[in-house]
Amino acid sequence: MRVRSVTPEGLVSELVERIAKIAEPDGWTRVAVDGAPAAGPDRLAEALVDPLRALGHEALHVRTGDFLRPRSVRFEFGRTDPDAYYEGWFDEAGLRREVLDPLGPGGTGRVLPTLWDPVRDRATRAGYLTLPPGAVLLVSGDLLLGSGLPFELAAHLVMSPAALARHTPPELAWTLPAYARYAAEVAPQTFADLVAKVDDARHPAIMSVD
């Protein structure tokens, strides 16, 4: 495994370059930015929006935190069950139906940017948006890979178990077994298109197989 140190800006630039290389002018490009919250997937995805637009690609950032299942489903086995978090909090079917499939081959480009408000526990009632051909969708969140969601490019942000535990707020420490299970069962670092180690967000490193 080769590890190449980059700056945070360099990580953004490399990912933008990779996206631009595969972007189709007559279709849409769906990108996953996967990682535990402590790894900063939302922050990285948001940093990609303006550089992509500067290259002529409309970009939409969607967070999996806006595609959770209702509280009655999420908390069926309690509020701090790591297996329930791993298996049942994220509404993958909703994300596929409302966002990913409309941007696939033969899609309409009409997407719903948010679906569920987990605080109010009700639909967000967001309006639909229509993305033009050539646009890039950035989906950020955790536990995104390995279940067959359709992406043209996947980036995975990885942290060592010690760094992940150190940077995860105490009130969310109960989620750590879910990430350990994800690493063991899915092993996203073995197939993601770009893997970045972010134990220290100020000094990321891109990992690749020699």
GIUR-V491564 format. One record per backbone hydrogen bond with DSSP energy under -0.5 kcal/mol. CO is the residue of the C=O (numbers start at 1). NH is the residue of the N-H. E is the energy in kcal/mol with one decimal. If there is no record, write none. Layout:
# GIUR-V491564
((CO,NH,E) (CO,NH,E))
This chain:
# GIUR-V491564
((2,208,-2.6) (3,5,-0.5) (4,206,-2.8) (7,11,-2.2) (8,12,-1.8) (9,13,-2.5) (10,14,-2.5) (11,15,-2.1) (12,16,-2.6) (13,17,-2.4) (14,18,-2.1) (15,19,-2.4) (16,20,-2.8) (17,21,-1.6) (18,22,-1.0) (19,22,-0.7) (19,23,-1.3) (24,27,-1.3) (27,134,-4.0) (28,30,-0.5) (29,31,-0.6) (29,137,-3.0) (30,152,-2.4) (30,153,-1.6) (31,139,-3.1) (32,34,-0.6) (32,155,-3.1) (33,141,-1.9) (34,157,-3.3) (36,39,-2.0) (36,40,-0.6) (36,41,-0.5) (37,40,-1.4) (40,44,-2.2) (41,45,-2.5) (42,46,-2.3) (43,47,-1.6) (44,48,-0.8) (45,48,-1.0) (45,49,-0.6) (46,49,-0.9) (46,50,-0.6) (47,51,-0.6) (48,52,-2.0) (49,53,-2.3) (50,54,-2.3) (51,55,-0.9) (52,55,-0.6) (52,57,-2.4) (53,56,-1.7) (56,58,-0.6) (58,136,-3.1) (60,62,-0.6) (60,138,-3.2) (62,140,-2.4) (63,66,-1.7) (64,67,-2.3) (66,115,-2.3) (66,116,-2.4) (67,91,-2.9) (70,73,-1.1) (70,74,-2.5) (71,75,-2.9) (73,76,-1.2) (75,78,-1.8) (78,81,-0.6) (80,82,-0.7) (81,85,-2.1) (82,86,-2.2) (83,87,-2.4) (84,88,-2.9) (84,89,-0.6) (85,89,-0.8) (89,69,-2.7) (90,92,-1.7) (91,95,-2.1) (92,96,-2.6) (93,97,-2.7) (94,98,-2.7) (95,99,-1.9) (95,100,-2.2) (96,101,-3.0) (98,112,-1.7) (100,103,-1.2) (101,104,-2.0) (102,109,-2.5) (104,107,-2.5) (109,111,-0.7) (109,131,-3.0) (111,113,-0.6) (111,129,-3.1) (115,124,-1.6) (116,118,-0.8) (117,121,-1.7) (117,122,-1.3) (122,117,-3.0) (127,113,-0.6) (129,111,-3.3) (129,131,-0.6) (132,135,-1.8) (135,29,-1.9) (136,60,-2.3) (137,31,-3.0) (137,139,-0.6) (138,62,-3.2) (138,140,-0.6) (139,33,-3.1) (140,64,-2.7) (141,35,-2.1) (149,151,-0.7) (153,32,-2.4) (154,193,-1.3) (154,194,-1.7) (155,34,-3.2) (156,158,-0.6) (156,196,-2.4) (158,198,-2.5) (160,164,-3.0) (161,165,-2.3) (162,166,-2.1) (163,167,-2.1) (164,168,-1.1) (169,172,-2.2) (170,173,-1.4) (172,175,-2.2) (173,176,-1.6) (175,178,-1.1) (175,179,-1.3) (176,180,-2.1) (177,181,-2.2) (178,182,-2.2) (179,183,-2.4) (180,184,-1.9) (181,185,-3.2) (182,186,-2.1) (182,187,-1.6) (187,190,-2.2) (188,191,-1.3) (188,192,-2.3) (194,156,-2.9) (195,207,-3.1) (196,158,-2.6) (196,198,-0.5) (197,205,-1.8) (200,203,-2.3) (204,6,-2.4) (205,197,-3.3) (206,4,-2.8) (207,195,-0.7) (208,2,-3.8))
